[in-house]
Amino acid sequence: MIPLIAMETSHHTLASNDQQLKKIIRQIGVKVTDQRMAILQEILSGSDHVTAQEVYENVKHKAPDIGFATVYRFLRTLTDHKILSEVRIQGLPARYEWANKNHHDHITCTSCGRISEFENEQIEILQTEIAASLGYQLTNHILELYGVCSDCQKKSGQLPSPHRIIS
């Protein structure tokens, strides 16, 4: 069996204060505003892999005058400055997560949408070997896996599929 390091992601445990958030905003060269502070606070305290719409809906309660375009533009700015990473999964709306994590891959439940993160050194080595065998020097990659999570399998009465290693 291939060893995996699974990392369920639901909430950040990263603690921050207003001064740290202001520093992040200043470092990317934009003005510190209450709206930008609210967006960063939401990202820090909320779920991993959030959409712009989810951030907007949660922030508008704290900052009723904020617009969706403001949220989206600031998320794009944070992504451009490598504060956030954009995760695009199978044509769904972009999701955002903190970029300072170690490299990891994602598996998404096609039933409930839950995203789990994992790391696997063998997969990383294999991808580099495949690229080299085709004459490429691997510079970046995104691995997207899809399936039905154990909770959804239980709800629907499905039995888990046996693990199969393809060699």
N, C-alpha and C positions, 0 to 999 in steps of 0.2 A: 504494500500500500504506500502511496506517495504521502510524505508528511506535509501537512499544511499547518500554517499558523493562522487560525481564523480570528477575525477581529470584528465582532458584531458592533455596529455603530448606530447609536441612537441619540446620545447626548455627549457634548464635549465636557470634559472635566477640566479643560483649560481655564484657569482663573485669570481674570484681568481686572484692571481698574481703569477709570476714565483717562488717567494720564497716559497709560500704555496705548489706549485706543486713539487718543489725540496724536500721539507720536507716530502711529501707523499712518494716519490720515496726512499728517504733515510730510512724512517721508515720501509719499507718492505725489506730492506737489499740489495738493488741492486744499481748499479752505476747510477748516473744521466747522461743521454745522451740526445742529441738533439732529437733523435728519440722518446725516452720515453716521453720527454717534449711535443713533437708534438702530441703524442697519447693522453696524458692527456688533453692537450688543446682542442683537437677535441672532446673528450668525454664531457668536460665541456661546450663547446660552441655549440655542435651539438644536435641532437634529442635524446630523451630517446629511450631505447630499440633498440640500434644499433647492427648490426651484425659485426663480425670481418672484413668481406669483405667491408662493408660500411666504417668502420674506415680506413681500408687500402686505399681504393680508395680516400678518402678525405685527408688523411695524405700524400700520395705519391706526391701530388702536392707541398707540403711544404718541404718534405724530399724525393727527387726522388730516393735516394739510399736505401730506406727502403724496406724490403721484407715482404710478407704476414706472413711468419713464425714468424718474429720478433713481428709483431702486435699481432698475435694470442697468442704467448707465454707470452707477457706482459699482455694481457687481462686475461689470465689464472692466472698469478701471482697476479694480482690485485684482482681476484676473490678468490684465495686461501687465501689472506690476508684480505678478507672481505671489501675491498674498493669498489668493484663492486659486484653486484649480477648477476647470470646467470639466464635468463628466457628462459625456453624451452617450446615452444608452439607447440603442435600437430605435432611433427616430423620435424618441420622447423629448420633451423639453429639457434643455440643459439643466444640470444640477451642479451645485457648487459645494466645495469642501475646502478646508484649510490646506494650503499648498506645502506647509512645512512638515508634512508627514513623510515617512519613508515611502519609497515606491511600493505600491500594492496593486492588486487587481480586484475586480468586482465580479460577483455573481448576483444576478437579479431574479427574484421570484416573478414568474410571468403571471401568477395569479393575484398576489397582493401587492407587488411592487417593492417588497423589502429588498434592500441592497445589503449584502454582506461583503466585507473586505477580507482578502487573504493574501498571504505571501507564500511563495514556494520557490526555493532556490533551484530545484531541478527544472522547473518551467522556465526560469530566467536563463539558465545555461542552455537549454534546448533551443530557445528562441535565438540566442546569439549564434549557436552552431548552425541552425537553419539559415540564418541570414548569411553567414560566412560561406556556407556550401553553395549559395546562390550568387556569391561574389559581392555581397553587401557588407558594409560595416554598420551594425545596428546603432542608431542614434536615439531612438525613442520607440515606444510601442504602447498600445492600449489592448488589453485582453478583456473581452467581454464574454461572460458565461451566463447562460440563462437556464432556468429550471424551475421546479416547483418546490418551495421550501417545505420542511417537515411539518410545520403547523398547518399549511394548506393541504398537504397530503393527508393529515389526520382528519381535517374537516371534511374532505371529500371522500374519505375511505380508501384512498389510493395507498398502495404499499410502496415503500421506497424501492427504486430500481437498484439492482445489484451493481456494485462498483466494477467498472471494467477499465483495465489499463490497455491502451492501444500501443503496441510496440512496432 
